[in-house]
Amino acid sequence: MTELILSQYGLQNNLSSIKEYGSGLINSTWRVSAAGNKYILQKINNTVFKQPYDIADNISLIANFLKQNYPQYPFAAPVTAIDGKEMIYIEGSGYFRLFPFVEGSCSFDIANTSNLAFEAALQFGRFTKLLSQINSNDLKITIPHFHDLRFRYQQFTEALASAGNERKSKAEDSIKTLKNNYAIADEYKKIQSNPAFKKRVTHHDTKISNVLFDSNKKGICVIDLDTVMPGYFISDVGDMMRTYLSPVSEEEADFSKISIRRDCYKAIVEGYVSEMKDELSQVEKQYFFYAGKFSIYMQALRFLTDYLNDDAYFGSAYPGQNLIRASNQIVLLEKFIEARPELIDIGINS
Protein backbone atom coordinates (compact mmCIF):
# COMPACT_ATOMS: atom_id res chain seq x y z
CA MET A 1 0.00 0.00 0.00
CA THR A 2 2.81 2.42 0.87
CA GLU A 3 4.35 2.15 -2.60
CA LEU A 4 0.96 2.80 -4.20
CA ILE A 5 0.49 5.94 -2.11
CA LEU A 6 4.02 7.22 -2.74
CA SER A 7 3.64 6.53 -6.45
CA GLN A 8 1.10 9.37 -6.49
CA TYR A 9 4.03 11.64 -5.59
CA GLY A 10 6.60 9.97 -7.80
CA LEU A 11 8.49 8.58 -4.80
CA GLN A 12 7.71 4.86 -5.04
CA ASN A 13 11.18 3.87 -6.24
CA ASN A 14 13.07 5.98 -3.72
CA LEU A 15 11.68 4.83 -0.38
CA SER A 16 14.38 4.45 2.30
CA SER A 17 12.28 3.99 5.43
CA ILE A 18 8.83 4.42 6.90
CA LYS A 19 7.80 4.22 10.57
CA GLU A 20 4.90 5.29 12.75
CA TYR A 21 5.22 8.81 14.09
CA GLY A 22 3.59 10.94 16.80
CA SER A 23 0.91 10.25 19.37
CA GLY A 24 -2.29 11.43 17.64
CA LEU A 25 -5.47 9.48 18.35
CA ILE A 26 -7.48 10.34 15.24
CA ASN A 27 -5.33 10.14 12.11
CA SER A 28 -2.59 7.59 11.38
CA THR A 29 0.83 9.18 10.86
CA TRP A 30 4.17 7.92 9.52
CA ARG A 31 7.60 9.48 9.00
CA VAL A 32 8.88 8.67 5.53
CA SER A 33 12.38 8.96 4.08
CA ALA A 34 12.42 8.94 0.29
CA ALA A 35 14.59 10.39 -2.48
CA GLY A 36 16.92 11.91 0.10
CA ASN A 37 14.13 13.86 1.81
CA LYS A 38 11.95 13.34 4.87
CA TYR A 39 8.17 13.56 4.90
CA ILE A 40 5.16 13.12 7.15
CA LEU A 41 2.50 10.85 5.65
CA GLN A 42 -0.99 10.91 7.15
CA LYS A 43 -4.11 8.87 6.62
CA ILE A 44 -7.26 10.86 7.36
CA ASN A 45 -9.82 9.27 9.66
CA ASN A 46 -12.89 9.75 7.49
CA THR A 47 -15.15 8.42 10.23
CA VAL A 48 -14.37 11.59 12.17
CA PHE A 49 -13.77 13.83 9.14
CA LYS A 50 -16.62 12.82 6.88
CA GLN A 51 -15.65 15.23 4.08
CA PRO A 52 -11.84 14.95 3.89
CA TYR A 53 -11.55 17.21 0.85
CA ASP A 54 -12.96 20.04 2.97
CA ILE A 55 -9.78 19.82 5.06
CA ALA A 56 -7.68 20.10 1.91
CA ASP A 57 -9.68 23.13 0.76
CA ASN A 58 -9.18 24.89 4.10
CA ILE A 59 -5.46 24.23 4.17
CA SER A 60 -5.11 25.40 0.57
CA LEU A 61 -6.96 28.64 1.40
CA ILE A 62 -4.69 29.28 4.38
CA ALA A 63 -1.50 28.32 2.53
CA ASN A 64 -2.27 30.65 -0.37
CA PHE A 65 -3.12 33.54 1.95
CA LEU A 66 0.07 33.15 3.96
CA LYS A 67 2.20 32.79 0.84
CA GLN A 68 0.81 36.04 -0.58
CA ASN A 69 0.71 38.08 2.63
CA TYR A 70 3.20 36.55 5.09
CA PRO A 71 5.71 34.55 3.04
CA GLN A 72 8.13 34.56 5.98
CA TYR A 73 5.78 32.42 8.07
CA PRO A 74 7.13 28.84 8.03
CA PHE A 75 3.89 27.17 6.99
CA ALA A 76 4.16 23.43 6.39
CA ALA A 77 2.02 23.16 3.25
CA PRO A 78 1.12 19.71 1.87
CA VAL A 79 3.17 18.23 -0.95
CA THR A 80 1.33 18.37 -4.26
CA ALA A 81 0.77 14.98 -5.91
CA ILE A 82 1.54 14.33 -9.57
CA ASP A 83 -2.06 15.10 -10.48
CA GLY A 84 -1.85 18.47 -8.73
CA LYS A 85 -3.99 17.48 -5.75
CA GLU A 86 -3.00 17.98 -2.11
CA MET A 87 -5.02 15.00 -0.88
CA ILE A 88 -5.24 11.65 -2.61
CA TYR A 89 -7.76 8.84 -2.37
CA ILE A 90 -6.77 5.18 -2.72
CA GLU A 91 -9.69 2.84 -3.28
CA GLY A 92 -10.01 0.47 -0.36
CA SER A 93 -7.36 2.29 1.68
CA GLY A 94 -8.64 5.80 2.25
CA TYR A 95 -7.52 9.43 2.09
CA PHE A 96 -3.88 10.48 2.42
CA ARG A 97 -1.69 13.57 2.32
CA LEU A 98 2.06 14.15 2.48
CA PHE A 99 3.89 16.97 4.25
CA PRO A 100 7.55 17.93 4.15
CA PHE A 101 9.28 17.15 7.44
CA VAL A 102 10.50 20.42 8.98
CA GLU A 103 14.20 19.81 9.59
CA GLY A 104 15.51 20.87 12.96
CA SER A 105 12.05 20.76 14.49
CA CYS A 106 10.68 18.77 17.39
CA SER A 107 7.40 18.44 19.23
CA PHE A 108 6.31 17.62 22.77
CA ASP A 109 3.43 15.55 24.13
CA ILE A 110 3.31 17.38 27.47
CA ALA A 111 3.70 21.06 28.33
CA ASN A 112 6.04 20.28 31.19
CA THR A 113 7.34 23.84 31.59
CA SER A 114 5.74 27.27 31.57
CA ASN A 115 8.15 28.26 28.79
CA LEU A 116 6.68 25.61 26.48
CA ALA A 117 3.18 26.78 27.42
CA PHE A 118 4.10 30.40 26.61
CA GLU A 119 5.68 29.53 23.27
CA ALA A 120 2.72 27.37 22.22
CA ALA A 121 0.19 30.04 23.22
CA LEU A 122 2.18 32.64 21.30
CA GLN A 123 2.17 30.43 18.19
CA PHE A 124 -1.58 29.79 18.30
CA GLY A 125 -2.21 33.49 18.88
CA ARG A 126 0.07 34.41 15.98
CA PHE A 127 -1.68 31.92 13.71
CA THR A 128 -5.08 33.52 14.32
CA LYS A 129 -3.70 37.05 14.13
CA LEU A 130 -1.97 36.50 10.80
CA LEU A 131 -5.17 35.07 9.35
CA SER A 132 -7.39 37.86 10.71
CA GLN A 133 -7.96 39.23 7.21
CA ILE A 134 -9.54 35.96 6.05
CA ASN A 135 -13.32 35.83 6.28
CA SER A 136 -13.71 32.84 8.57
CA ASN A 137 -16.99 31.98 6.83
CA ASP A 138 -14.92 31.01 3.80
CA LEU A 139 -13.64 28.00 5.74
CA LYS A 140 -15.40 24.65 5.46
CA ILE A 141 -16.81 23.08 8.63
CA THR A 142 -14.77 19.88 8.98
CA ILE A 143 -16.52 18.63 12.16
CA PRO A 144 -20.00 20.11 12.66
CA HIS A 145 -20.68 21.46 16.20
CA PHE A 146 -17.15 20.50 17.29
CA HIS A 147 -16.90 23.15 20.03
CA ASP A 148 -20.59 24.00 20.32
CA LEU A 149 -21.13 23.62 24.07
CA ARG A 150 -24.92 23.84 23.82
CA PHE A 151 -24.87 20.98 21.31
CA ARG A 152 -22.58 18.93 23.57
CA TYR A 153 -24.95 19.45 26.50
CA GLN A 154 -27.87 18.38 24.35
CA GLN A 155 -25.98 15.20 23.39
CA PHE A 156 -25.40 14.58 27.11
CA THR A 157 -29.11 14.88 27.95
CA GLU A 158 -30.04 12.60 25.06
CA ALA A 159 -27.52 10.02 26.26
CA LEU A 160 -28.99 10.24 29.75
CA ALA A 161 -32.44 9.52 28.38
CA SER A 162 -31.34 6.38 26.53
CA ALA A 163 -28.55 4.99 28.76
CA GLY A 164 -28.84 1.73 30.64
CA ASN A 165 -29.49 1.83 34.38
CA GLU A 166 -26.16 0.23 35.28
CA ARG A 167 -24.06 2.90 33.58
CA LYS A 168 -26.26 5.70 34.87
CA SER A 169 -25.90 4.32 38.39
CA LYS A 170 -22.09 4.15 38.16
CA ALA A 171 -21.96 7.67 36.74
CA GLU A 172 -24.48 9.15 39.20
CA ASP A 173 -22.05 11.54 40.91
CA SER A 174 -20.54 12.72 37.63
CA ILE A 175 -23.97 13.28 36.12
CA LYS A 176 -25.00 15.37 39.11
CA THR A 177 -21.84 17.49 38.99
CA LEU A 178 -22.19 18.25 35.29
CA LYS A 179 -25.84 19.19 35.71
CA ASN A 180 -24.92 21.47 38.61
CA ASN A 181 -22.43 23.28 36.36
CA TYR A 182 -24.91 23.96 33.58
CA ALA A 183 -24.28 27.70 34.03
CA ILE A 184 -21.08 27.23 32.00
CA ALA A 185 -23.16 26.10 29.00
CA ASP A 186 -25.68 28.87 29.62
CA GLU A 187 -22.86 31.44 29.51
CA TYR A 188 -21.79 30.07 26.14
CA LYS A 189 -25.32 30.68 24.85
CA LYS A 190 -24.89 34.35 25.78
CA ILE A 191 -21.53 34.50 24.01
CA GLN A 192 -23.11 33.22 20.79
CA SER A 193 -25.49 36.19 20.72
CA ASN A 194 -22.96 38.80 21.87
CA PRO A 195 -21.59 40.95 19.01
CA ALA A 196 -18.48 41.67 21.07
CA PHE A 197 -17.38 38.08 20.39
CA LYS A 198 -15.95 37.59 16.92
CA LYS A 199 -15.64 34.36 14.99
CA ARG A 200 -12.10 34.01 13.67
CA VAL A 201 -9.90 31.44 11.96
CA THR A 202 -9.53 29.16 14.97
CA HIS A 203 -7.40 26.01 15.34
CA HIS A 204 -9.68 24.17 17.83
CA ASP A 205 -7.05 21.55 18.82
CA THR A 206 -4.33 23.44 20.64
CA LYS A 207 -2.57 20.62 22.49
CA ILE A 208 1.17 21.12 22.78
CA SER A 209 1.96 18.42 20.20
CA ASN A 210 0.42 20.62 17.51
CA VAL A 211 3.28 23.12 17.75
CA LEU A 212 6.71 22.63 16.21
CA PHE A 213 9.68 23.84 18.27
CA ASP A 214 13.31 24.45 17.40
CA SER A 215 16.31 23.06 19.29
CA ASN A 216 16.11 25.97 21.75
CA LYS A 217 12.46 25.14 22.53
CA LYS A 218 11.23 28.23 20.73
CA GLY A 219 8.02 27.86 18.75
CA ILE A 220 8.28 27.65 14.96
CA CYS A 221 4.71 27.23 13.75
CA VAL A 222 1.47 25.35 14.38
CA ILE A 223 0.56 22.12 12.58
CA ASP A 224 -2.36 19.70 12.20
CA LEU A 225 -4.94 22.05 10.73
CA ASP A 226 -7.73 19.52 10.24
CA THR A 227 -9.97 21.24 12.79
CA VAL A 228 -9.33 24.81 11.63
CA MET A 229 -12.79 26.35 11.32
CA PRO A 230 -14.63 29.53 12.28
CA GLY A 231 -14.64 29.77 16.07
CA TYR A 232 -14.31 31.89 19.18
CA PHE A 233 -10.96 32.56 20.83
CA ILE A 234 -12.13 30.70 23.95
CA SER A 235 -11.82 27.43 22.00
CA ASP A 236 -8.07 27.78 21.47
CA VAL A 237 -7.25 29.35 24.83
CA GLY A 238 -9.54 26.94 26.67
CA ASP A 239 -8.06 23.84 25.07
CA MET A 240 -4.58 25.01 26.02
CA MET A 241 -5.70 25.46 29.61
CA ARG A 242 -7.38 22.08 29.65
CA THR A 243 -4.31 20.27 28.37
CA TYR A 244 -1.43 22.35 29.81
CA LEU A 245 -2.48 23.35 33.34
CA SER A 246 -2.35 19.94 35.01
CA PRO A 247 0.88 17.94 35.12
CA VAL A 248 -1.10 14.80 34.21
CA SER A 249 -3.35 14.04 31.25
CA GLU A 250 -7.03 13.17 30.95
CA GLU A 251 -6.04 9.49 31.11
CA GLU A 252 -4.77 9.71 34.71
CA ALA A 253 -6.87 7.60 37.09
CA ASP A 254 -5.14 8.82 40.27
CA PHE A 255 -7.00 12.10 40.65
CA SER A 256 -4.74 13.23 43.50
CA LYS A 257 -2.13 13.97 40.82
CA ILE A 258 -4.37 16.56 39.13
CA SER A 259 -3.45 20.15 39.96
CA ILE A 260 -3.54 23.64 38.48
CA ARG A 261 -0.14 25.13 37.69
CA ARG A 262 -0.42 28.88 38.12
CA ASP A 263 2.76 29.53 36.14
CA CYS A 264 1.35 27.69 33.12
CA TYR A 265 -1.91 29.63 33.32
CA LYS A 266 0.07 32.88 33.35
CA ALA A 267 2.17 31.67 30.42
CA ILE A 268 -0.88 30.79 28.32
CA VAL A 269 -2.54 34.16 28.92
CA GLU A 270 0.62 36.18 28.32
CA GLY A 271 1.71 34.16 25.30
CA TYR A 272 -1.65 34.44 23.57
CA VAL A 273 -2.15 38.11 24.46
CA SER A 274 1.33 38.98 23.18
CA GLU A 275 -0.02 38.31 19.69
CA MET A 276 -3.77 38.90 20.02
CA LYS A 277 -4.02 41.95 22.30
CA ASP A 278 -5.05 44.26 19.44
CA GLU A 279 -7.45 41.74 17.92
CA LEU A 280 -9.57 40.98 20.99
CA SER A 281 -12.44 43.20 22.08
CA GLN A 282 -12.52 44.58 25.61
CA VAL A 283 -15.34 42.16 26.43
CA GLU A 284 -13.40 39.17 25.06
CA LYS A 285 -10.42 40.12 27.22
CA GLN A 286 -12.55 39.44 30.29
CA TYR A 287 -13.17 35.81 29.31
CA PHE A 288 -9.82 34.12 29.69
CA PHE A 289 -10.76 32.35 32.91
CA TYR A 290 -14.11 31.35 31.43
CA ALA A 291 -12.25 29.83 28.46
CA GLY A 292 -10.72 27.24 30.79
CA LYS A 293 -14.09 26.36 32.32
CA PHE A 294 -15.66 26.14 28.87
CA SER A 295 -13.15 23.65 27.50
CA ILE A 296 -12.78 21.46 30.58
CA TYR A 297 -16.54 21.24 31.11
CA MET A 298 -17.14 20.43 27.46
CA GLN A 299 -14.60 17.60 27.46
CA ALA A 300 -16.10 16.16 30.65
CA LEU A 301 -19.50 16.21 28.93
CA ARG A 302 -18.12 14.47 25.86
CA PHE A 303 -16.41 11.69 27.83
CA LEU A 304 -19.44 11.08 30.04
CA THR A 305 -21.78 11.15 27.04
CA ASP A 306 -19.66 8.50 25.37
CA TYR A 307 -19.66 6.37 28.50
CA LEU A 308 -23.46 6.56 28.65
CA ASN A 309 -23.57 5.67 24.93
CA ASP A 310 -21.55 2.48 25.54
CA ASP A 311 -18.25 4.01 24.36
CA ALA A 312 -19.42 4.45 20.78
CA TYR A 313 -17.16 7.42 19.88
CA PHE A 314 -13.89 7.46 21.82
CA GLY A 315 -13.81 3.73 22.41
CA SER A 316 -12.53 2.13 25.58
CA ALA A 317 -9.32 0.21 26.22
CA TYR A 318 -10.65 -1.08 29.53
CA PRO A 319 -14.08 -1.13 31.24
CA GLY A 320 -15.10 2.29 32.48
CA GLN A 321 -12.30 4.20 30.78
CA ASN A 322 -14.57 7.00 29.57
CA LEU A 323 -16.08 7.35 33.04
CA ILE A 324 -12.55 7.68 34.42
CA ARG A 325 -11.76 10.27 31.76
CA ALA A 326 -14.94 12.21 32.57
CA SER A 327 -14.23 12.06 36.30
CA ASN A 328 -10.67 13.23 35.65
CA GLN A 329 -11.97 16.29 33.80
CA ILE A 330 -14.56 16.99 36.50
CA VAL A 331 -11.82 17.02 39.13
CA LEU A 332 -9.76 19.31 36.89
CA LEU A 333 -12.78 21.63 36.53
CA GLU A 334 -13.37 21.71 40.28
CA LYS A 335 -9.72 22.46 41.02
CA PHE A 336 -9.66 25.12 38.31
CA ILE A 337 -12.69 26.87 39.78
CA GLU A 338 -11.18 26.60 43.28
CA ALA A 339 -8.00 28.26 41.96
CA ARG A 340 -9.89 31.26 40.58
CA PRO A 341 -8.72 33.69 43.31
CA GLU A 342 -5.10 32.84 42.46
CA LEU A 343 -5.61 33.19 38.73
CA ILE A 344 -8.05 36.00 38.21
CA ASP A 345 -5.47 38.75 38.70
CA ILE A 346 -3.26 37.36 35.95
CA GLY A 347 -3.10 39.20 32.65
CA ILE A 348 -6.38 40.72 31.54
CA ASN A 349 -8.90 38.57 33.37
CA SER A 350 -11.81 39.66 35.52
C-alpha positions, 0 to 999 in steps of 0.5 A: 500500500505504501508504494501505491500511495508514494507513487502518487508523488513519484516517490515509489522507487526511492523509499528508504524507510517508513515508521509510525510517528507521533501520538495522535489518536485520530489520524494515522501518521508515519515518517517517511524517508524517500529520495533523500528527503523526509516527509510526514505521511498521514491517513485521514480518519474519514469516520471523524472527518466525513468530508476529507476534501474540505480539510484540503480546501481549508489548508489550501486557502490558508496556505495561499493567503500566507504565501501572498501576505506573510511569506516569511511564516514557516507554513508546512504546506502539503506536498502536491501529488503528480495530479496536482492534488494535495489530498489523494484517495486510494480505493479500499485504503482511504484518504492520504496527504504528504507533508515535508518534514521540517528539519531541525524541528521537534514536538512535545506531548506534554507542556512540562514547563511554563516556557513551552506553554508560553511559546505554544500560546504565542504560536496559536495566537500568531496563527489567528492574528496572521489570518485575521484578514480571512473571512472565517466563513470562507472555511469549510466546517470539517466537524460540525458542532465540534466546540458548540457547548450547547450541542454537547450538553444536548448530546449529554441529555439525550444520552442520559435519556437512553442509557442503561441503568447500570451505567447511569448508576455508576456515573451518578455523581458525575452526572449530578456534577455536570448538571450542577455546572450547567451555568457554564453552558448557559454562559456560552449561549450568551456568548453566541449572541454577543456581538463583542465576540468575533468568529475568527480562523480558529485552530480548535485543537491546541494541544502542545503536540500541535506546535513545532519547536526548534532546538532551543524550545522556541516555537516555529509554527502550528501544525495539524490544521484539520480542525481549523474552522470559524470559532471563538478565541475561547476554544483555542485558549480553553483547550490550552488550559485544559491540556497544559495546566495539570501535570497529568493528562485526561487518562490519569486515574489517580486524581490526587495527581491533578493540579492547576499550575499557576505559572502555566496559566500565566504563560498561556494568557501572556503568550496568547495576548502577546499576539492577540491583544489588538485583535480581541475586544474589551469584552473578550479580554474578560473571558480568559478564565471562562475559556478554561471552564468552557473547554474542561466542562465540554470535554467532561461532557463528551467523555461522560456522554460516550460512556453513557452511549456504551463508548461508541465514539472514543472507544474504551481500552478497559471497562469504564475508561470513559467514566474515568476520563470524565471524572478526571476532567470533572476534578480538573474543573473543580480544582480550576474553579477553586484556583480562581482567586489565584488566577483571576489577577493574571493578565487581563482577566476579571 
